Each structure stands twice: as structure tokens, then as C-alpha cells.
Amino acid sequence: MLRRIILALVLSALASVQGVAWAGAANVTLDGKFVLIAADGPEGETLQEYLQVGSTHYRLDSNGSLPFATGQPVEVTGTRDGDRVDVVTSRPTGAAPMVRTTGPISILAILVYWSVPPDDVTPSQAVTQIGTTDNAWYQEVSYGQTSLTATSTPWLQIAPPLNCTYDLAQTAEGAATSAGYDLSAFDRRLFYFPDGGCTDKGRGGWAEIGGPRIWIHGVMATRATVHEVGHTYGLWHANSLTCTDEVGDFVPLSTTCTTTEYGDPFDAMGQEAMGQVHFNASMKDYLGWMGGREETVSGPASFTLRPIEEGQAGLQGVKLIDGAETFWLEFRQPIGVDAYVLSSYPGSTDGILIHRREANPAWSDILDMRPGGDNRDAALPAGATWVDPLGDVTISVGEVSPSGAQVTVDYTAPPTVSAPVSSFVWNQQLSQGPQVTVQSKVTWSSTGGSAVCSYQAQMKVNGGSFADLALASPTATKATTAVAVGNAYRFRVRAIGCHGGVGPWAKGAAFTVHGFQQGAATYGTGWSSGALSGSWGGTVRYTTRAGKSATFTFTGQAIAWVGTRGPVYGSADVYIDDVLYRTVHANASVTKSSYVVAANNWAGTSGTHTIKVVNRATSGHPRIDVDGFIVLS
């Protein structure tokens, strides 16, 4: 009985370790280090996310990639079932570690087997592949900024691993330690095992992105080793885009694109059959290898790109900013490790290659400048021009020779707008608080430049600072705001292009809001004065006789006639500068005093004008009122 109690206590303690249920699914909170693996092979890539807690690695299942780096401390909550966790929440609890991408990198190759006997790869061959061939490759591609050294174990027999990731790694590391190898003396561990040794038989290899571990499954060759080592430097994949326009024709870039992982044929992080070529300029920049070899361009420019393969420093990469997009331009020639592949594909060397950097800078997409076939002729050739349909940049290639490619970059002018015009909103009542206010409408329009994706409108009151106006939508070309009698205003507007180009501010004419009550007008006979509840100042002038007029002369850029609407009110003709402007109707089911019955503006240009209101004495409801006028001047 005592033994059963002790066993129950032990099981209970085990169930509480790390907040994890001992058996079956359970809700957990785990603290550990995040690990991301790129599993490579002809079947495509699977990004595998793990949480390392002590010596245990939990496979994480999440909706999309988690935004963490390998080695970063994180907290994960979710449901654990065995060694897998269905993630509910996650958060970082520390900073991501730096990944060293320069200097010598030491690699221990651990050769292991279990059910399948060793293949013909010898320890000497592993050292030669990594320490000689791959080392020369990385020294050339990094311009001497990194190198590889290699040591190899003999073939070590291990117990069959439970999986081909971390159980294999821990078992192999234990075998290497038992054989006398100090794992802490090496920057990377490369686990090599024969083809068929794992259930993931289609995979060529996998590696931690920015971590120390590499798995190679029966392919001890440059195309596999430089790729997997590249992952440990922090690189993801070099992809390609396939894009179509609105009629379905293939184009280099559009809003309708699909991404092909590994699709870049001219990058070691891309297509496996072509994988011995240089990393592209975007990836080299991410690794910090382009110092003294790159420039950033965000405006019109002309330059000559040198071959990216040259060891001598020159302009070998241009980072092109087009609003929110970043492109990298480079020029390739069949030199060094690029010679074998590029000599067979002249469509890669007769112009410039253009890559789009993704939001994650460790990814890149090659654009096919000769779309429709395969992208092994992806270069924008001499004499050709490409206009970014989603942005403002135009790229033209001039003369191309083995020593360089001449490139010109132009930008479409940023979007511009007309000066904002202020007017009055019709059919509104004045607000009569401490100050009389009226709704003013501000309008503008696009006048040129690149496509507009949003506007910014601002207002300044009485000489203060400009403040934003709320817009009904990002591309709205009008705004409504209250303005107060006696205050001075100015409005300004600018356009923001769809890819980040910001146009200049367009300022409207400054004005002050002036209020004139009914006594400021000139009246003919037939008008009376009387009190009216809610009217501006308490009294109005009114007439019920046809043809009777009120005239008001003013200087300004906009005018509003303030009157009354209601059941007894009818129609009137409004003349501006002695020309019939329009006939307005003041009849309504409910009386509304201090009401803007009619308004006009002169597009921000101030001048002296006359407004005349002539009563039509509509049958059954013949009255019209003059409560006053409001002028912007």
C-alpha cells in the first residue's frame, strides 16, 4: 500500500513539472527558447517551430509563423499532447540573440547510422566537403568575411531515434561526446546519416534558422551543404514571383502574384539544381557582407553595377526604395562559383537581376523581367525599361559589358492636389452657443503625379498649429467642420501616393468668419421686422409679397444667406452679382430658424459681390425671412 502511495506522489510531481500534464492533453504555460527549423528537399520546405525547455523540444502548432528568432526566450500557452503544443498565446520574454555571420565558423560533422548501414561518405570526405569546398565557397561569396573549418567523427552507431530532429540530434551529440569530442568547441554541429535512415526520405536536409544544428540526409554535396549552412547564418529562402495583369498576361510584378518557394534559380538558397551560385545582393546585405559595395537609392539616379562575383570592392548592389517596397539590383557574370551555372544561361547575365525584399529581410523574391517562361532568363536586358506598376519607379538598363551594366532610375513625381476651397454647407441650422458656428465644407482634388491612396487635411485656427481633420475615407476629397463667427482659419491638404510618395502641402486662402445680422441688408418696401424664437439675435426681417427684395453687398470668398424654413415659407430667387443663381425653397413641415437657405463660393478668391433675395410669394405659404448673412473673407 505504501509503495502505491509513493508511486502516486511521484506521478503527481511529474505531472506538475513545467506546468505540463504527465499524460494526455492538458493546458500548459511553458517558458523556454524558440527554435525554427527549415526542412529542405524536393517536396518543398516545411517551417517547423519548436520550444526548447531544458533538454526537451516541444513541436509548436500555430496559425502562421510565430514572430520569434531561434534562441529567443519566449512564453507559450496552449494545449500540450505528448511532445506537441497547440499554441494559444505566445510572447517574448527576452531579446533575440545575435547571429554571427562573419569570421571563422567551426563545424563538427557527426556521422551516425542505425538501421541503414553507413554509406560511402568517409570522415575525410566530410572534412573536405565542408572545410575545403564549402569554405572556399563561403570565402568567395562573403568577400573573405567568413570561413569554415571542419572536423568529423568516425561513423557512430546510435540507437534508432524517435524522430529525425531533436531526438536524433541529442542521441548523436551523446555519441560524439562519448567518442571524446567536445561539442562546446564548435560553432555548428552537422548530423550526417545515410539516405533511408529517416521516415522523411524525401528531405535532403534541414537546419535551424540562425541556430547551430544541421541535419543532412544522404547528400554530402555542395548544393546541400552550403544551403543548410546558409540557414544557420539566419537566411530563409530565395523565392520567385509569378504575376499576371488584369487580362491574365504574365508580368514581372502586379497585385496578382504567387510565390514559389526556392524559385530563384540564381541563389544558393533557391533552386536545388542551381544551388551553388552566389547569394543575391539582398541576402548578402542582410548578412552584413555588402559594406563598401552597395548604395541606397530613393530618387533619380544613374550608376554602373559591377559583377557581384568580383572580389574587388565596387558598386555591386543597389538598394532601391519605392515607397513601401524595397528592391535590390545586381549584375551577374559567369565568374568563380557562378561560372558553371551562369555560362549556360545568358538571360541571367545580359542585364540586371531585380529582387524584391520581403517583410522578413531574410527572404527575397526574384522578379522575372522576361515573364511567361521559366525564370532562368530573368534579367532586365540592355536597352529595356521596366516601370513598377505598383509604385513610382522606372528602371532602364543601358550598355552592358562583362565589366558592368549601366542603369538609370527615375521616379514619378509624388501626387499633388489643388488648394482646398472653403464653402458653406446648405440646409443646416446655426449653432448659437458662446460663439455662433456654422458647418463649412472644404474640398480639393488630385492634380497630378502618382496614384493617390490617401489624403491628409489639416486646419489652423487663429494662427495656431495645424491639426488633422477627420476624413470619411482615406481617399475622400472633402471634409466638413464647424467654423465660428469671429475666428480666423486656414486649411491645407496633401496627397500620399499608394507606395509612400508624399506630395507637398496645398494651402487654401486664409479667411475670417464674419457674421452680419438682418440689419446689414438693404430692403425695399413690403418688408417687416418681428421677433422669432430661435432666430439669430431674436428678430428677423420678413415679407409675404411677391417681387420684394433684400440686397447685401460684401467682400469675401463665400456667402451664406441665413433665413427660416417651415410650413408658412415659400420660394425665392437668389441673384449673385445681378445674375440669377438659383431658386430656393424654404417650405418644410417643421419650422427651423437660423437656417442656411442658400450659399455660394468663389473658389477661395475674395472679391466684392452682391447677393439679392427676391420673394416669389408662393401660394399658400408666401413668406420668406432674412435672418442675416455669414461671409468668409
N, C-alpha and C positions, 0 to 999 in steps of 0.2 A: 504493500500500500504506500509506504514511504517513497519507494522508487517511482511510483506513478505520480505522486505529488511533485517530486523534484523534476521529473520529465515535463510535467505541465508548466511548471515555473520557467524552465529553460525555453520551452516553446513560446511562452508568453513574452519572454525577454527578446527572443529572436524576432518576434512579430513587431516589436516596437523599435528595432534598430533603424535609424534614418527615417523614422515615421512610415515604414513600409510594412504592409501585411506580409506575414510569413508564407501564406498560400492563398491563391485565388486573387480576384480583383479587389483593389482597395484604393481609396482616396489617399493621396500622398502629397507631401511637400518635401522636395529634395533640393539640397544645396550641393553644388559641385562645379565642375568645369565643363564648358560646352566644347564639343568636338564635331567638326564637319568633315565628312569623307566624300570624295568624288570617286565613284566606282566606274571605271572606264572599260570599254570594249566595243565590239562590233554591234552589239544590241543597243548601244546608246548609253547615256550616263544616268545613274541614279544618285542623287544627293542624299546621303544618309546622315542623319543628325543623332548625336549621342550626348548623354550627360555622364561624365566620369565622376563617380562618388567613391573615393578611396580607390580600390582596385577593381571596382565593378563599373561596367559601362552599360547604361540603360539606353536602348534604342527609343528615340523620341518620334512620336507620330503627331504632326501638327498640320494645320491648314495653311500650307505655304511655308517657305523657308523662314526660320527664326532669325532675327537680325543681330546675331552674335558672331564673334570670331572664335576660332579654335583657341582653347586655353583660357577663355574669358570666364570669370566666376559668374554664375547665374543661379537664380532660384526658379524652380519649376513646380507648378502644382498640376495635378491631373489624376488620372486613374491608372494604377500600375497593375499589369497582369504579367507575371513572370519577369522577363528582362525588358519588357516594353512598357512605355508610358504614353498614354493618350493625353496630350498636353491641353490644359485648360487655360492657364496663365503662365507667363514667364516674364522675368525681369532681370536686368544685370545687377550684380552686387559688387562689381569691381570693373576696372578698366581692362580692355583687351591688351594682351601682351604684344610687344613689338616683334615683328618677324625679321630676322636678319637676312638681308638679300645681297650683302657684299662680303668680301673676304673669303677665306678658305672654309669650305664645308666638308666635314669628315663624315663618311658613311660606312657603317658596318653592314656588310651583306651576310645575312644569316640563311644558310641553305638548309632547308628542312624537308623531310618526307615522312609519310606514314603508310597509307595503304598502297600508294603508287610508288614504285622504286625510283631512285634518283635518275634524272635524265643525263644527257651528255655535257651539261654545263659543269665545268670544274671551278674550284675556288680561284685558280689563276685566271680563268676566262672572266669570272665575275669582276675581279680586281681590274683586269684590262679594260673591260667594257666601261666600268664606272670611273675608274681612276685615270684612264688614258683617253679613251674615245669620248666619253661624256665630259670629262674635264676639258678637253680641247674644245668641244662644242660650246660649253658654257663660258670659257675664257674668250672665245671669239664673239659670241653673241652679246656678252656683257661688256665688251671692250676692255677686258682684263680686270673687271671689278669684282669677279667672283671666280672661284675654282673649286674643284672637287678632289678629295683624296679618298681612297678606298682600302678597306680591309675585308677579308672574307673568312668565315668559319669553314671548316670542312662540312660535308654533308652530315646532318644530325638527324637521327630518327627520333620522332616525338609521338606521343600518344595521339590518336585521332582527335582533332579539335571539335568542340561542339558547334563552332561556326568558323567562317573563314575571315573574320575580322579580329575582334579583340581576344577571343579565346585562343585562336591561332597565334596572335602576337604575343600574348603572355606566356603561352607554352613554349614558343620559340625563344623568347627572351630568357626564360628559365633555363632552357637547354644551353644557350650560349653562355650564360653566367656559369653554369656547371662546368662548361668546357674551358673556363678560365678567361673569358672576355669581360672587360669592364665596360658595361653599357654607358656609364656616365662619361666615358672618354670620347664619345662620338656624338655628333650633332643630329644624325639621322640613323634609323635602322631600316634596312631593306630586307623584307622577308621574301625569299625566293623559294618556290615549290613547284613540282612538276605539273605539267598540263594534266588535267583529270583529277587532280588531288582534291578539288573542291566541287561542291554542287553548283557553284557559279561558273560552269565550264565555259560560258561564252565570254567571260570577262578576261581582258588582257592584264589588267592591274587596277589597283585603287590606292588612294593615298589621302592622308589628312591634309586639308587645305590650310596651309600655314602651321602645320604640326610636324612632328619628327618621324612619323611612321609611313612606310611604303610597302605595299604588297604587290609582287609580280608573279603572275600565274603562267609559268612555262614560256615566257617570251623575253629572254635576255638579249634585247636588241635595242639599238639607239632610239627607234621610233617609240618604244615603250618607256625606256628608262628616262630619257630627257623629259618626256611628257609628265611622268609621275613625279619626278624630282621637281618639275615646274610647279606642281600643285603645292609641294611643301614650301616653296618660296611665296606662296599666297595667291597664285594665279588660279582662275577658274578656266573657262573655255573660250576659244576663239570661234565665234559663230558666223553665220551668214544670214542675210535677209533676202527673201523672195517677195517682191512687191508688185502690185498691179494698180493701174489707174482706174478712173470711173467707168471706162469701157472694157476693162479686163486686159488691156495690154500690159506687158511686163515693163517696169520702170525701176530705176535704181532705188527710189525711196517714195513712199506715199503714206497715206493713213491706213492703207490696207496691206499689211506685211505679215509674213510668217517667219519665225526664226528657226533656223536649222542648227541644232547644237553640233559642234565640231565642224560646221560647214565651211570654215575658212581654209582653203587649200594651201595658203601661204603662211602658215603659222604652226609651230610645233605643238600648240595647244588646240589645233584644229584637226583636219582630216588625217586619219591614221596612216594612210598610204603615202602621204606627203609630209609626214610629221617631223622631218629632220631639218626644216628650214627655220630661219630666224623668227623670234618673237616679233610681232608688229610693234610699231613705234608707241602706240598707246600702252601696250603691256610693258615695254621697256621703261617708259616713263613711270608707270605705277611701281616698278621695281627700283626706281631711282638710278637708272643707268644712262639717262639721256642728258645729264649735266654737260653744258657746253655744246650740245648737239641739237638743241631744239629752240624754237621760238613760239610765242603765243601771238596770234593774230586775231584782232577783233574789229578791224577796219580795212579799207582798201590797201592792198599791198602787192608787191611783185618780188619774187625771190627765185633762187635756183636751188633745188633739192639735190644733194649728193646721195649716192647709193648708201642705203642703210647698212650695208655689209662692210663698208670701209672702216678699218681700224683708226685711221687718222680722223681727228675730230673735224667736223664741218656741219653745215646745216643739213641734218638728216631726218628731221621730223618737225612738222608744224602742227601745233595745236590750234585749231580753228574754232572760234566761238561764234555760234549763230544763235543768239537768243539763249534759250534753254538747252539747246543741243551743243554737243562738243564733237567735232570731227578731228581725226588725225590724218595728215597727208604724209606719204612716204614714197620713195623711189627705190625700186628693186633692180638688181643686176645679178647675173649668174656668177657670183664671187664666193669663194670659201665654201661653207657648208650649204649655201644656196645654189651652187653651181650645177649639181646633178639634176635637181628638180626644175629650176627656172630655165635652164637651157632648152628644155623640152616644151616650154610654154611661153612663147614670145608675147602673148597677150597679157602677160604679167609684168613685162619689162619695157614695153614701148610707151609707157606713160606713168601715171602715178596711181598708187593704190589709196583708197579712201576708206577709213574705218570710222564707225560711229561708236563712241564710248558709251556704255550703258550706265544706268544709275549706280550700279556697283562697278567701280572702276577696274576691278579685276576681270571683268567680261569685256568683250568687244564684238562688233558686228562688221564684217566686210560688206561694202556696197558693190553690187555688180554693175559697172559702168557700161557693159555691153549685155544687157539683160536678155533673157529668153533662152539661152543655152545653159551649159554648165558655167560655173564662175571661174574657170581657170584662165579666162581672158578678161579678168575683172578690172584691169587698169583703164583709167581715162586717158585715151591716147593723145599723141601730139596733134595739135590743131583742133581738138574737141573742147566743148564747153558744157558744163553742167550747171543748171540752176536748181537750187534746193526748192522744191515745191512747197515745203513746209516752213520755210524761213526766208531770209533776206539775202543770202549769199549766192554769188556766181563764181564758179571756179573754171578757169581756162588754162589749158596746157599749151605752151609754145614749143620751141625747139627741144628735142630730146636726143641726147647722145649718151654713150656709155658712161660719161663722166658726170652727167647731171640732166635734170629736167627743169625747164623754165615754167614758172607758174604765176598766174595773175589772179588775184582775189578782189572782187568788187562786192559792194553791199548796196541793196536797195535802200533808198532814203527812208528813215523812220516815218511813221504815219503823222500826218498833220491834220489840224481841224480849223474850222472857221472860228472867228471871235464869237463868243457867246452873246446872244441877244436877249435882253430882258423885256418882258411884256406882262400884262395883267391877265389873270385867269378870269374868264367870263363866268356869270351865274354863280356868284359867291356873295356872302354877306361879310361886311367888315367885322373885325373883332375889336370891340371897344373896351379895352382894359385901361391900364395906366397910359398906354400908347395905342393909337388906332393902327391896326395892322391889316394888311391885305395880302392875298396869295399872289406871288409873282412866278411866272414861268420863264425858265432860262432854256434856250435852245441853241444847238450847234449842229455841225455836220462835218463829215470827213472830207478833206480837200486833196488828198494825195498820199503818196508813199506806199508803204507795205500795208498788208491787210490788218485791220483793226480787230483786236479781240476784247478790248475793254477801254473804257474812258475813266478819267478821274476829273471830277468837277469840284471846285472849291469856291468859298465865299469869304469875303473880308468885310467886316462891319466897323464903321467909324475909325478907319485907319489901323485896326488891329491886325492880327495874324490871319492868314488864310486858313480855313478849316474845311474839311471834306463835307460834301453834300451827299446824301444818300440817293442812290440811283435804283430805279425799279429793276434793272438788269445790267450786267456788265457792259452791254453794247447800247444801252439806252442813250438817245441823243436829246434828252430833255430832263429837266429836274424842276420840281415845284417847291417853293419855300416861302415862308411868311416874311414880309418886309414891313417895317414900322415907319409911320409918318414922322419925319424929323431926322431919321438916321441916314447915313451915307453908306453906300455899298459898292463892291466891285466883285465880279465873277471872273474866274479863269478855268480853262479846260485843257486837258492834253489827252492824247491817244496813246495806248500801249499796244504795240504790234503783237501778233499771235506768237512770235518767238522771241519776245523780250525787248525789241527795239522801242524806245520811249521817245515820243515826239516832243517838241517844245511846247511850252505853255502858250495858249492863245488867250489874251485878256480882253474882256468886254469893256465898254466905256463905263467909267465911274459915274455914279449918279447919286442924287439925294432924293428921298421920297417927300414930296410936298403935298399937303392937303389944303384944298380950297372948298369952303362950305358954300351953300347956295347963294349967298350974297355976292360972291365974286363974279357971277354971270350977269349978262345984260339981258333984260326981259322986255318984250313988247307988252301991249295991253292984253288983258284977259288972264293974267296970272294972279294968283292969290298966295298968301303965306298962312301956314297953320301948323299947329302942334301935331306931332305924330310919334306915338310910342315906339321906341327902339331906333328912331332915326338918328343920324349923325348930328349931334347938337340939340336934338329935341324938336326942331321945326324943319319944314320943307317948303319949297315953292311948288305950286301945282296949278294945272289948268285942265279944263274939260272941253275946251273949244278947239275946233279944227283950225289948223294953219298957224296956231300960236307957237312962237319960237323962243328959245333961250340960247344965247350965244356966249361962248367963253374963249378968250384968246390967251395963249400961254406959250412959253418956251420950254421945250423938253423933247425927250425921245420916245415917250409913251404916255398915253392918256387913258383914264377910266372915268366913265360917267356913272355916278352913284345915284340911284333912284330907289323906286319901290316896285315890288311885284305883288299882285293879289287879285281878288275877284273883280274889283272895280277898275282895274287898269287895262289899258289897251295898247295900241301900236304907235310907233313914232318913227319918222325918217331921221336918220343921222347923217349929217353932212360934215365932211372933213375938208377944210380949205375950199368951201363952196361947191364941192363935188359930192353927190350922193354916195355915201359909203355903204349903207345897208338899212333896211327896215327891221326894227327890232320889236319884239312882242313882250309886253310886261304882264300879260294876263296869267294868273295862276289861281289854283283853288285855295291856297293859304297865303295870307299876307306876310311878306318878308321885307322888312325895311332895311335901310343902309345896304342896298344890293347893287352889285356891279351889273348894270344893264347892258353896257356896251364898252368896248375897249379897242384901242389901235396902237401900233408902234411903228417907228421909223428905223428899224434895224440898227439901233444903237447910235444913230446920228441925231444930234439935238438940233432943233430949229424952232422958229416961231410959227405956230399953227392956230387954226380956229376950228372949234367943234360947235356945231349948231344942231339943236334938237327941235324938231317940228312935230307937233301933235297931229295925229291922223284922226283923233276923236272917234275911235271905233264904236260902232253902235252897241249899246247895252253896257259898255264898260269904257267910257271915253277918257278916263283920267290918266295923266302922266305926272310924275314928280321929278323935281331936281333937288337932290339932297346935297350934292357937291361934286367935286372933281378931284382926282388924285393924279399927280404928274410925276414922272421920273425925269429929272433934269440935273 
